[in-house]
Amino acid sequence: MPQLDTSTWLTMILSMFLVLFVIFQLKISKHNFFHNPESTSTKMPKQDSPWEAKWTKIYLPLSLPL
C-alpha cells in the first residue's frame, strides 16, 4: 500500500495563506472610505412626545403594597 507524501503540505499551506492575504489586501484597497467621518452632522430634530411633559412612575410588581 503506498504511503501519502506529505512533504509538500507545509509549502502549499503557507503559499495559500500568502495568496489569500494578498487577495484580501487588494480587495480592501479598492474600497473608498470616508476621509473624515466626523464632518457630517447626524443631529435629529427634537420631537416633543406627549408623555415627556408629564411625570410618570413605573410600578414594578414587586414594589406594590401587599
All heavy atoms as an XYZ file, in Angstrom:
549
protein
N       0.842     -1.178      0.000
C       0.000      0.000      0.000
C       0.895      1.252      0.000
O       1.771      1.372      0.856
C      -0.876     -0.022      1.251
C      -1.935      1.009      1.268
S      -3.053      0.572      2.591
C      -4.246      1.802      2.356
N       0.666      2.181     -0.931
C       1.548      3.350     -0.991
C       1.282      4.330      0.150
O       0.163      4.448      0.635
C       1.213      3.977     -2.340
C      -0.138      3.490     -2.675
C      -0.300      2.148     -2.011
N       2.315      5.011      0.532
C       2.205      5.999      1.599
C       1.876      7.365      0.999
O       2.265      7.671     -0.128
C       3.524      6.095      2.366
C       3.861      4.842      3.133
C       2.913      4.646      4.296
O       2.480      5.602      4.916
N       2.585      3.402      4.589
N       1.152      8.159      1.769
C       0.801      9.503      1.329
C       1.992     10.428      1.546
O       2.539     10.499      2.655
C      -0.411      9.999      2.121
C      -0.958     11.357      1.751
C      -1.458     11.355      0.311
C      -2.083     11.742      2.678
N       2.372     11.128      0.498
C       3.521     12.031      0.586
C       3.057     13.380      1.137
O       2.311     14.106      0.494
C       4.144     12.207     -0.794
C       5.383     13.070     -0.738
O       5.958     13.190      0.354
O       5.750     13.622     -1.785
N       3.471     13.706      2.342
C       3.049     14.956      2.990
C       4.167     15.972      3.059
O       4.068     16.945      3.790
C       2.544     14.662      4.415
O       3.611     14.080      5.154
C       1.335     13.755      4.383
N       5.230     15.778      2.316
C       6.378     16.673      2.415
C       6.094     18.051      1.834
O       6.730     19.024      2.219
C       7.589     16.052      1.715
O       7.311     15.880      0.345
N       5.162     18.172      0.911
C       4.887     19.476      0.290
C       3.697     20.189      0.926
O       3.339     21.274      0.480
C       4.622     19.292     -1.211
O       3.495     18.438     -1.369
C       5.813     18.683     -1.913
N       3.078     19.590      1.910
C       1.888     20.200      2.507
C       2.193     21.539      3.159
O       1.418     22.484      3.048
C       1.265     19.256      3.525
C       0.487     18.136      2.896
C       0.539     17.722      1.614
C      -0.445     17.302      3.551
N      -0.297     16.673      1.418
C      -0.936     16.388      2.597
C      -0.924     17.223      4.856
C      -1.873     15.430      2.892
C      -1.867     16.251      5.147
C      -2.340     15.363      4.187
N       3.278     21.624      3.870
C       3.619     22.877      4.560
C       3.823     24.001      3.552
O       3.332     25.120      3.749
C       4.864     22.689      5.414
C       5.323     23.926      6.183
C       4.282     24.327      7.205
C       6.660     23.681      6.837
N       4.488     23.706      2.458
C       4.710     24.721      1.422
C       3.383     25.159      0.812
O       3.159     26.352      0.586
C       5.629     24.148      0.324
O       6.799     23.632      0.933
C       5.977     25.201     -0.689
N       2.513     24.212      0.555
C       1.220     24.542     -0.049
C       0.356     25.371      0.905
O      -0.293     26.335      0.497
C       0.480     23.253     -0.439
C       1.102     22.529     -1.605
S       1.140     23.523     -3.089
C      -0.578     23.694     -3.415
N       0.356     25.018      2.164
C      -0.465     25.743      3.145
C       0.063     27.162      3.330
O      -0.711     28.132      3.354
C      -0.499     24.967      4.477
C      -1.321     23.689      4.308
C      -1.087     25.835      5.591
C      -1.247     22.754      5.482
N       1.363     27.309      3.435
C       1.934     28.643      3.606
C       1.713     29.510      2.365
O       1.401     30.697      2.483
C       3.423     28.548      3.935
C       3.766     27.971      5.308
C       5.264     27.858      5.473
C       3.147     28.808      6.405
N       1.856     28.933      1.202
C       1.619     29.713     -0.014
C       0.142     30.075     -0.153
O      -0.198     31.151     -0.646
C       2.106     28.954     -1.239
O       1.363     27.772     -1.413
N      -0.756     29.195      0.297
C      -2.189     29.502      0.269
C      -2.499     30.695      1.178
O      -3.243     31.605      0.787
C      -2.992     28.278      0.712
C      -4.485     28.525      0.764
S      -5.360     27.282      1.683
C      -4.738     27.519      3.321
N      -1.928     30.712      2.379
C      -2.149     31.843      3.284
C      -1.588     33.139      2.705
O      -2.204     34.195      2.818
C      -1.530     31.582      4.658
C      -2.372     30.687      5.532
C      -1.823     29.550      6.082
C      -3.689     30.996      5.800
C      -2.590     28.731      6.884
C      -4.464     30.186      6.599
C      -3.907     29.042      7.141
N      -0.449     33.049      2.073
C       0.142     34.236      1.467
C      -0.740     34.764      0.332
O      -1.000     35.967      0.242
C       1.541     33.914      0.952
C       2.263     35.052      0.269
C       2.568     36.156      1.266
C       3.513     34.555     -0.404
N      -1.234     33.889     -0.511
C      -2.092     34.305     -1.621
C      -3.405     34.882     -1.091
O      -3.890     35.908     -1.587
C      -2.338     33.116     -2.575
C      -3.456     33.419     -3.558
C      -1.060     32.765     -3.301
N      -3.991     34.272     -0.086
C      -5.230     34.799      0.490
C      -5.006     36.175      1.106
O      -5.851     37.065      0.978
C      -5.779     33.832      1.545
C      -6.481     32.597      0.992
C      -6.849     31.654      2.127
C      -7.704     32.988      0.209
N      -3.896     36.352      1.772
C      -3.583     37.649      2.358
C      -3.466     38.719      1.272
O      -4.015     39.814      1.401
C      -2.290     37.549      3.168
C      -1.847     38.841      3.757
C      -2.486     39.366      4.866
C      -0.793     39.548      3.194
C      -2.084     40.566      5.410
C      -0.383     40.745      3.726
C      -1.026     41.259      4.844
N      -2.776     38.394      0.201
C      -2.611     39.359     -0.887
C      -3.948     39.669     -1.536
O      -4.262     40.833     -1.837
C      -1.594     38.816     -1.921
C      -1.600     39.649     -3.182
C      -0.211     38.749     -1.315
N      -4.777     38.660     -1.750
C      -6.091     38.884     -2.372
C      -6.947     39.787     -1.492
O      -7.586     40.729     -1.982
C      -6.791     37.537     -2.644
C      -6.089     36.825     -3.797
C      -8.265     37.731     -2.959
C      -6.583     35.423     -4.041
N      -6.963     39.531     -0.187
C      -7.763     40.373      0.713
C      -7.223     41.791      0.773
O      -7.995     42.751      0.846
C      -7.842     39.769      2.110
C      -8.880     38.698      2.232
C      -8.512     37.396      2.510
C     -10.223     38.979      2.049
C      -9.463     36.402      2.616
C     -11.175     37.992      2.152
C     -10.800     36.697      2.436
N      -5.916     41.942      0.740
C      -5.345     43.288      0.747
C      -5.735     44.043     -0.512
O      -6.045     45.236     -0.466
C      -3.820     43.218      0.857
C      -3.322     42.752      2.198
C      -3.687     43.693      3.302
O      -3.626     44.896      3.144
N      -4.089     43.157      4.427
N      -5.749     43.373     -1.640
C      -6.139     44.018     -2.884
C      -7.621     44.389     -2.884
O      -8.022     45.437     -3.377
C      -5.824     43.109     -4.072
C      -4.343     42.965     -4.410
C      -4.153     41.910     -5.480
C      -3.765     44.288     -4.855
N      -8.442     43.507     -2.322
C      -9.877     43.806     -2.265
C     -10.157     44.985     -1.335
O     -10.973     45.849     -1.634
C     -10.664     42.574     -1.804
C     -10.766     41.498     -2.865
C     -11.500     40.300     -2.352
C     -12.972     40.356     -2.537
N     -13.469     40.529     -3.857
N      -9.477     45.041     -0.210
C      -9.692     46.120      0.752
C      -9.166     47.442      0.195
O      -9.763     48.497      0.404
C      -9.011     45.765      2.097
C      -9.792     44.658      2.781
C      -8.920     46.977      3.001
C      -9.143     44.119      4.011
N      -8.075     47.397     -0.562
C      -7.501     48.638     -1.074
C      -8.374     49.285     -2.147
O      -8.229     50.461     -2.435
C      -6.105     48.372     -1.630
O      -6.200     47.583     -2.802
N      -9.292     48.545     -2.727
C     -10.157     49.098     -3.769
C     -11.376     49.821     -3.194
O     -12.101     50.480     -3.921
C     -10.627     47.984     -4.697
C      -9.499     47.272     -5.382
C      -9.786     47.063     -6.829
C      -8.725     46.220     -7.478
N      -7.554     46.922     -7.850
N     -11.614     49.691     -1.887
C     -12.761     50.354     -1.267
C     -12.467     51.831     -1.053
O     -11.339     52.218     -0.733
C     -13.107     49.713      0.078
C     -13.798     48.397     -0.060
N     -15.066     48.277     -0.542
C     -13.381     47.149      0.218
C     -15.417     47.005     -0.551
N     -14.396     46.294     -0.094
N     -13.502     52.635     -1.205
C     -13.387     54.072     -0.933
C     -13.957     54.353      0.450
O     -15.154     54.180      0.681
C     -14.147     54.879     -1.985
C     -13.490     54.771     -3.339
O     -12.278     54.650     -3.427
N     -14.291     54.808     -4.381
N     -13.108     54.771      1.361
C     -13.536     55.084      2.708
C     -13.636     56.600      2.856
O     -12.953     57.353      2.170
C     -12.544     54.531      3.736
C     -12.494     53.029      3.750
C     -11.425     52.355      3.200
C     -13.519     52.304      4.309
C     -11.372     50.985      3.206
C     -13.487     50.925      4.334
C     -12.417     50.264      3.778
N     -14.480     57.046      3.769
C     -14.604     58.462      4.046
C     -13.332     58.954      4.718
O     -12.788     58.307      5.604
C     -15.799     58.739      4.954
C     -17.119     58.464      4.287
C     -17.934     57.448      4.724
C     -17.549     59.233      3.215
C     -19.139     57.199      4.119
C     -18.752     58.990      2.598
C     -19.553     57.971      3.047
N     -12.854     60.117      4.295
C     -11.631     60.643      4.879
C     -11.869     61.220      6.262
O     -11.054     61.087      7.144
C     -11.034     61.721      3.965
C     -10.553     61.152      2.665
N      -9.460     60.327      2.584
C     -11.022     61.280      1.406
C      -9.258     59.978      1.333
N     -10.194     60.540      0.591
N     -13.011     61.891      6.442
C     -13.306     62.488      7.731
C     -14.764     62.173      8.076
O     -15.661     62.925      7.723
C     -13.080     64.000      7.677
C     -13.165     64.602      9.049
O     -13.324     63.883     10.036
N     -13.059     65.906      9.122
N     -15.019     61.077      8.778
C     -16.407     60.712      9.064
C     -17.094     61.650     10.056
O     -18.307     61.654     10.164
C     -16.298     59.309      9.626
C     -14.921     59.190     10.131
C     -14.078     60.095      9.271
N     -16.345     62.479     10.798
C     -16.960     63.368     11.777
C     -17.502     64.644     11.148
O     -18.132     65.446     11.822
C     -15.940     63.732     12.855
C     -15.555     62.552     13.713
C     -14.068     62.552     14.017
O     -13.394     63.513     13.638
O     -13.601     61.593     14.611
N     -17.273     64.858      9.870
C     -17.697     66.109      9.253
C     -19.210     66.164      9.015
O     -19.777     67.234      8.914
C     -16.967     66.316      7.930
O     -17.325     65.288      7.033
N     -19.860     65.022      8.916
C     -21.308     65.031      8.692
C     -22.035     65.150     10.018
O     -21.633     64.569     11.028
C     -21.756     63.757      7.972
O     -21.393     62.635      8.772
C     -21.109     63.642      6.605
N     -23.111     65.906     10.019
C     -23.894     66.093     11.229
C     -25.046     65.095     11.242
O     -25.756     64.940     10.260
C     -24.450     67.517     11.277
O     -25.274     67.657     12.402
N     -25.226     64.430     12.366
C     -26.294     63.440     12.486
C     -27.351     63.886     13.492
O     -28.010     63.052     14.098
C     -25.718     62.085     12.910
O     -25.030     62.248     14.144
C     -24.777     61.528     11.861
N     -27.497     65.190     13.689
C     -28.474     65.677     14.658
C     -29.889     65.485     14.119
O     -30.177     65.820     12.982
C     -28.247     67.152     14.962
C     -27.032     67.401     15.809
C     -26.956     68.853     16.199
C     -25.758     69.083     17.101
N     -25.642     70.479     17.478
N     -30.730     64.951     14.968
C     -32.123     64.755     14.602
C     -32.949     65.871     15.254
O     -32.656     66.292     16.380
C     -32.634     63.406     15.125
C     -31.891     62.213     14.522
S     -32.278     61.996     12.789
C     -33.954     61.476     12.898
N     -33.965     66.367     14.574
C     -34.806     67.384     15.201
C     -35.565     66.788     16.389
O     -36.004     65.647     16.346
C     -35.760     67.805     14.083
C     -35.733     66.685     13.111
C     -34.386     66.039     13.225
N     -35.647     67.579     17.454
C     -36.314     67.094     18.666
C     -37.808     67.067     18.456
O     -38.414     68.052     18.042
C     -35.981     68.011     19.838
C     -36.672     67.611     21.114
C     -35.706     67.618     22.260
C     -36.393     67.420     23.576
N     -37.079     66.188     23.723
N     -38.412     65.921     18.729
C     -39.856     65.783     18.620
C     -40.429     65.689     20.021
O     -40.013     64.865     20.815
C     -40.211     64.533     17.825
C     -39.728     64.584     16.394
C     -40.033     63.294     15.655
O     -40.449     62.324     16.245
N     -39.798     63.308     14.359
N     -41.378     66.563     20.301
C     -42.000     66.545     21.619
C     -43.043     65.441     21.678
O     -43.970     65.386     20.870
C     -42.655     67.897     21.910
C     -41.608     68.979     22.084
O     -40.508     68.652     22.560
O     -41.907     70.141     21.747
N     -42.874     64.568     22.635
C     -43.835     63.488     22.839
C     -44.776     63.888     23.962
O     -44.381     64.588     24.894
C     -43.114     62.202     23.226
O     -42.205     61.853     22.209
N     -46.027     63.453     23.910
C     -46.960     63.851     24.972
C     -46.566     63.332     26.349
O     -46.874     63.947     27.354
C     -48.292     63.263     24.520
C     -48.001     62.349     23.402
C     -46.658     62.673     22.872
N     -45.879     62.206     26.407
C     -45.517     61.674     27.716
C     -44.273     62.328     28.294
O     -43.950     62.116     29.441
C     -45.319     60.161     27.635
C     -44.295     59.746     26.638
C     -42.955     59.705     26.797
C     -44.552     59.338     25.300
N     -42.344     59.297     25.658
C     -43.292     59.050     24.713
C     -45.695     59.169     24.529
C     -43.180     58.617     23.406
C     -45.556     58.731     23.236
C     -44.319     58.461     22.672
N     -43.561     63.140     27.534
C     -42.390     63.803     28.088
C     -42.771     64.983     28.976
O     -41.994     65.383     29.832
C     -41.480     64.283     26.952
C     -40.740     63.157     26.259
C     -39.835     63.656     25.166
O     -39.845     64.883     24.904
O     -39.136     62.847     24.568
N     -43.957     65.540     28.781
C     -44.372     66.688     29.580
C     -44.884     66.258     30.945
O     -44.941     67.059     31.864
C     -45.450     67.468     28.840
N     -45.258     65.011     31.117
C     -45.834     64.543     32.380
C     -44.798     63.728     33.156
O     -43.915     63.119     32.581
C     -47.026     63.637     32.114
C     -48.184     64.294     31.424
C     -49.318     63.312     31.383
C     -49.812     63.178     29.973
N     -50.821     62.193     29.811
N     -44.988     63.747     34.463
C     -44.162     62.893     35.303
C     -44.871     61.557     35.428
O     -46.050     61.485     35.762
C     -43.987     63.516     36.676
C     -43.150     62.663     37.586
C     -41.801     62.627     37.623
C     -43.619     61.732     38.555
N     -41.387     61.735     38.565
C     -42.483     61.163     39.143
C     -44.876     61.313     38.987
C     -42.564     60.200     40.141
C     -44.955     60.357     39.972
C     -43.807     59.810     40.541
N     -44.179     60.506     35.119
C     -44.790     59.174     35.226
C     -43.925     58.317     36.119
O     -42.712     58.502     36.226
C     -44.918     58.507     33.844
O     -43.614     58.411     33.279
C     -45.823     59.289     32.927
N     -44.566     57.378     36.764
C     -43.856     56.442     37.607
C     -44.236     55.040     37.162
O     -45.406     54.750     36.958
C     -44.230     56.642     39.078
C     -43.444     55.753     40.008
C     -43.710     56.086     41.450
C     -42.879     55.190     42.343
N     -43.091     55.449     43.749
N     -43.229     54.206     37.007
C     -43.476     52.821     36.615
C     -43.447     51.991     37.885
O     -42.470     52.001     38.638
C     -42.395     52.348     35.626
C     -42.427     53.210     34.382
C     -42.592     50.886     35.285
C     -41.313     52.953     33.435
N     -44.530     51.276     38.125
C     -44.622     50.422     39.299
C     -44.222     49.005     38.910
O     -44.801     48.411     38.017
C     -46.035     50.415     39.854
C     -46.427     51.717     40.495
C     -47.131     52.687     39.794
C     -46.065     51.976     41.798
C     -47.483     53.875     40.379
C     -46.396     53.166     42.398
C     -47.102     54.099     41.689
O     -47.456     55.296     42.271
N     -43.228     48.508     39.601
C     -42.836     47.118     39.384
C     -43.740     46.217     40.206
O     -44.217     46.610     41.266
C     -41.383     46.917     39.818
C     -40.344     47.728     39.017
C     -38.980     47.541     39.627
C     -40.348     47.287     37.587
N     -43.994     45.009     39.759
C     -44.867     44.107     40.528
C     -44.361     43.842     41.930
O     -45.127     43.679     42.860
C     -44.876     42.824     39.700
C     -44.444     43.218     38.343
C     -43.596     44.419     38.480
N     -43.041     43.825     42.124
C     -42.512     43.541     43.449
C     -42.610     44.747     44.386
O     -42.512     44.590     45.592
C     -41.057     43.096     43.339
C     -40.833     41.769     42.589
C     -39.348     41.491     42.465
C     -41.526     40.638     43.315
N     -42.810     45.956     43.842
C     -42.867     47.117     44.716
C     -44.291     47.497     45.111
O     -44.496     48.477     45.802
C     -42.197     48.308     44.013
O     -42.961     48.674     42.884
N     -45.267     46.746     44.657
C     -46.654     47.050     45.037
C     -46.889     46.664     46.493
O     -46.300     45.703     47.001
C     -47.619     46.265     44.133
C     -47.637     46.698     42.667
C     -48.529     45.760     41.867
C     -48.163     48.115     42.546
N     -47.743     47.406     47.207
C     -48.015     47.025     48.598
C     -48.809     45.720     48.672
O     -49.609     45.422     47.790
C     -48.843     48.212     49.120
C     -49.374     48.876     47.918
C     -48.437     48.606     46.788
N     -48.583     44.971     49.750
C     -49.273     43.685     49.907
C     -50.651     43.837     50.499
O     -51.026     44.636     51.222
C     -48.422     42.750     50.768
C     -47.094     42.369     50.136
C     -46.275     41.552     51.133
C     -47.330     41.544     48.877
